[in-house]
Amino acid sequence: MAKGLKLRLAHLYPKLMNIYGDRGNIMCLQRRCRERGIDFEVQELGPGDKLKPKDCEMVFIGGAQDREQRLVADDLRTVKGKALKEAAERNVVILAVCGGYQLMGKFYRGADGEELPGADVLDIWTVHPGPGARRFIGNVVARWNGTTLAGFENHGGRTYVGEGVRPLAEIVAGYGNNGEDGGEGAVYRNVFGTYLHGSLLPKNPVFADFLIETALRRRHKDVSLAALDDGAERAAHAEAVRLATGRRIIA
Ligand code: GLN
């Protein structure tokens, strides 16, 4: 059971990295914890605020346009980057979406050619081919852990993965990391990067619960989560899969 346990989430740059409704992921985690009697706490950390890896079970960073990423990259380099790497090595669950995912890597070269240093938590790097390049936009379906993830992508950056990570999921429909290798997202320890907006978690309750269990099991090995009434979530997932599978199949 999980009743009475606490899950503390550090939400990074909520005012800057919050595009395409990514805050919906926090609301989803909040509902899924509170309905199970798990004490869910959110600490919002903007530029200049310190991240304390010992004080959180989960970290979330959403997506953003290049302009906001430029503002955040500085703070990652000078304030939060070291603590993020420490959190990753402590197996804190880190969920990074799109622009936030890109900034977890070695660098993000934006549409203007400027190279922003990333937090170097994930062995990935991202290159935006320029303002005239095709943007990867639309519904996505990808295979993950014997089931599917469904979401929405909207990015110009192409992300490539190195030896130190594995893709989160395998593209069924859509573009994913770079529209070439069929990978979507990246995983290292309990760090999960993804291009899936949507928001991601309300449309993928199985993945949401996987993240909650993973975060709680760092301290409570035998945690199990009671089932919730996910009728609406499953219907949203099915609709997203229907819409996406009408798109070009990459894989
Ligand atoms: N600005 C980045 C890109 O275009 C990320 C966009 C996003 O977070 N949706 O690739």
Residues whose N, C-alpha, C, O or C-beta is under 5 A from the ligand:
A	BS01	LIG	G63 A64 Q65 D66 V97 C98 G99 N154 H155 G156 G157
